[in-house]
Amino acid sequence: MKNILSISIASVIAHGLALAEKPADPAPMPLDETIISAPLARTLFEQAQPVFILKGDRLLLALQPTLGETLSRTPGVRSTYYGPAASRPIIRGQDGDRIRILQNGSNTIDASAASVDHAVSFDPVSVTSIEVVRGPATLLYGPNAIGGVVNTIDGRIPQERIAVPVRGSISTNYSSVNAERGGAFTLEGGVGGFAWHLEGYKRATDDLQIPGFARSEQRRLAMPLEEGQTEAHGVLPNSNMRNEGLSGGASYIWDSGFFGLAFSGFNTNYGSPAEPSVTIDLEQRRWDFRGGFTNPFAHIKAIKYSLAVSDYKHTEFEGATPGTTFKNRGYDGRIDVTHEKLGPFEGTFGFQTQRSDFSALGAEGFLPRTETLTNSLFVFEEVALDPVRLQFGLRYDHITANAEEDARFGPARNRTFDSVSASIGAIYTPVEGYAIALNGAFSQRAPTYQELYANGPHVATGTFEIGNDMLEQERCLNLDLSFRKKTGRVTGALTFFYNRYTDYVGQFATGATRDLEGEVLPEYAFRATDAEFYGGEAEVTFHLLDPATEPATSNPDKRHALDLELKADYLRATDLKTGRPLPRISPIHASAALNYRCDRLSAGIEGQFSGRQNRTADFETPTDSYVLLNANVSYRLPIGRTEMTFYAKGVNLTNQEAREHTSFLKDIAPLGGRGVVCGMKLTF
């Protein structure tokens, strides 16, 4: 793998956590946080749709090497967990292409949505904030966001003047559960209207230590090893990883606007626990352009524009032999125009264009080269009728998916889709500090190139995938009801949701197998059905020492704070045509954390519970429940104009075997065992 860092940064890292760790948060989430992803920069309290923000110390303690595991403790969010090196978020049972992952509002333009073994093309250590929109977010981000949006935010393109020539941070950590070593740095500064930003990171791990056998008891009984083979015990084979990244950006900022650009590079090499000899070598090079104007014309409050251009490639190796090479070259550009109040209406309208040139070719390729082009128009409006705020919007997308002629995959095939999405929401504030939010949405999603055109073996997942080029658009009706409270001794939110899908596209085991040169692969086919998803999420904090106008532990003026934080989520999903449960649906989850802060010292202890999942789809096995115990402590030490933060964490302290029902690899890849993480961060 090419080295994109010219110097070693092995002694500097940021915030990394060991693989499969799930440490306790230090503080509840403030409901007054402003949502960057919101079209009118509303707070969590003011948004009709449920949104979760992870930043600051909460992000520091939640960080993992993958985005899916970093967010896996968020109510309503789970992880695909394809081993410790590759995972994407699952939101309310939706994953893959239905969840749009963004970098500063622009598509990642990688291959992570195409398969669960594909890593997201950045390390979470590089972000400063993560916003999760639970439920359909198609109005602003397109038909692919029918299940939700994860927007990661960093400072690679400064949008405000920086008053000092240089500032930044350096940090390092080590984890015992996989011998993780890594480092990161951030530097930025400014002179006059010019501002710049530079950051880099590097991470390396050994194979993950696990509490017992890699294969579950069910798998060991159903599929005994051949004579002479030995069960993996204590270590998850082929679960090591190496990654590194470097990005830099610069902006010119004036009183009424800014323009900036940035370049980033990401490399990673990691093993696939599904296949002991398979490794994935991945690289991405990306340019971002971003700018905006304030009050450029009469009745126009702001104009924002952005363009991301990416060149992505990864190769799946069997030993030293390359198998399938995935490539994705594309762009994502958009313009957002925010108008001043026109009567009672305040809102945003805009245009977005996206292109993806994707292929999965090689000796064992399973996709023809496919070009997907999407052009979109959208509008979002808000009306304030105190004590009620109404939010509604509309979006139109024109999508073409063209597969090239190929000797293996047949003649050229072209599909065109026109998608319409709409939503209406209301936030009612009966008294100060309380809110009730109701949101309804209709969304459409066009099938992806993989769902349409796949036909062949996928080496890293050990499956034979079959697409269906006759699939139609998914249609979804969604309803969300939330109750929120941000003052007093109890704060938090309760949310209930219902989703009804027509022509829901899923990847289902057929029960058949394919014999490829002596290797037997299970067959998975994409097909459409009707489905419903419903459930709820809760995040409630009891402020045990003082009532809060905002969460007590987020207020630096309070010398002592003690909070009891309770979280839970529940999901039920059914195939309405068969009456059977849908596959890989998360069981009930709950956690309780006690967090204390006194001046520069903070500490917490947490218990996590995941229920047994007995509602299984065809060819799927039940998953046992588990309970994990975690703890953390940190101390901030000012030294002149700098500050040192030291922290330590204990994860899975009882060394409990834990398997995620949402993972394709649940029967061969458990979460990590008992581990200790220690780290340091210097801010200057």
Stockholm file with secondary structure:
# STOCKHOLM 1.0

chainA/1-684         MKNILSISIASVIAHGLALAEKPADPAPMPLDETIISAPLARTLFEQAQPVFILKGDRLLLALQPTLGETLSRTPGVRSTYYGPAASRPIIRGQDGDRIRILQNGSNTIDASAASVDHAVSFDPVSVTSIEVVRGPATLLYGPNAIGGVVNTIDGRIPQERIAVPVRGSISTNYSSVNAERGGAFTLEGGVGGFAWHLEGYKRATDDLQIPGFARSEQRRLAMPLEEGQTEAHGVLPNSNMRNEGLSGGASYIWDSGFFGLAFSGFNTNYGSPAEPSVTIDLEQRRWDFRGGFTNPFAHIKAIKYSLAVSDYKHTEFEGATPGTTFKNRGYDGRIDVTHEKLGPFEGTFGFQTQRSDFSALGAEGFLPRTETLTNSLFVFEEVALDPVRLQFGLRYDHITANAEEDARFGPARNRTFDSVSASIGAIYTPVEGYAIALNGAFSQRAPTYQELYANGPHVATGTFEIGNDMLEQERCLNLDLSFRKKTGRVTGALTFFYNRYTDYVGQFATGATRDLEGEVLPEYAFRATDAEFYGGEAEVTFHLLDPATEPATSNPDKRHALDLELKADYLRATDLKTGRPLPRISPIHASAALNYRCDRLSAGIEGQFSGRQNRTADFETPTDSYVLLNANVSYRLPIGRTEMTFYAKGVNLTNQEAREHTSFLKDIAPLGGRGVVCGMKLTF
#=GR chainA/1-684 SS CCCCCSSCCTTCCCSCCCTTCCCCCSSCCCTTCBCTTSTTCCBGGGCSSCEEEEEHHHHHHHCCSSHHHHHTTSTTEEECCSSTTCCCEEETTBCGGGEEEEETTEECCSSTTTCTTSCCSSCGGGCSEEEEEESCCHHHHCGGGSSEEEEEECCSSCCSCCCSSCEEEEEEEEETTTTEEEEEEEEEEEETTEEEEEEEEEEEECCEEEEEESSCHHHHHHSCCCTTCCCCEEEETTCCEEEEEEEEEEEEEETTEEEEEEEEEEEEEEECTTSTTEEEEEEEEEEEEEEEEEEEETTEEEEEEEEEEEEEEEEEEETTEEEEEEEEEEEEEEEEEEEEEETTEEEEEEEEEEEEEEEEEETTCCEEEEEEEEEEEEEEEEEEETTEEEEEEEEEEEEEEEECCBTTTBSCEEEEEEEEEEEEEEEECSSTTEEEEEEEEEEEECCCHHHHHCEEEETTTTEEEECCTTCCCEEEEEEEEEEEECSBSEEEEEEEEEEEEEEEEEEEEEEEEEEETTEEEEEEEEEEEEEEEEEEEEEEEEESSSCBSSCGGGCTTCSEEEEEEEEEEEEEEEETTTCCBCSSCCCCEEEEEEEEEETTEEEEEEEEEECCBCCCCTTCCCBCCEEEEEEEEEEEEEETTEEEEEEEEEESTTCCCCCCTTCTTTTTCCCCCSEEEEEEEEEC
#=GC SS_cons         CCCCCSSCCTTCCCSCCCTTCCCCCSSCCCTTCBCTTSTTCCBGGGCSSCEEEEEHHHHHHHCCSSHHHHHTTSTTEEECCSSTTCCCEEETTBCGGGEEEEETTEECCSSTTTCTTSCCSSCGGGCSEEEEEESCCHHHHCGGGSSEEEEEECCSSCCSCCCSSCEEEEEEEEETTTTEEEEEEEEEEEETTEEEEEEEEEEEECCEEEEEESSCHHHHHHSCCCTTCCCCEEEETTCCEEEEEEEEEEEEEETTEEEEEEEEEEEEEEECTTSTTEEEEEEEEEEEEEEEEEEEETTEEEEEEEEEEEEEEEEEEETTEEEEEEEEEEEEEEEEEEEEEETTEEEEEEEEEEEEEEEEEETTCCEEEEEEEEEEEEEEEEEEETTEEEEEEEEEEEEEEEECCBTTTBSCEEEEEEEEEEEEEEEECSSTTEEEEEEEEEEEECCCHHHHHCEEEETTTTEEEECCTTCCCEEEEEEEEEEEECSBSEEEEEEEEEEEEEEEEEEEEEEEEEEETTEEEEEEEEEEEEEEEEEEEEEEEEESSSCBSSCGGGCTTCSEEEEEEEEEEEEEEEETTTCCBCSSCCCCEEEEEEEEEETTEEEEEEEEEECCBCCCCTTCCCBCCEEEEEEEEEEEEEETTEEEEEEEEEESTTCCCCCCTTCTTTTTCCCCCSEEEEEEEEEC
//
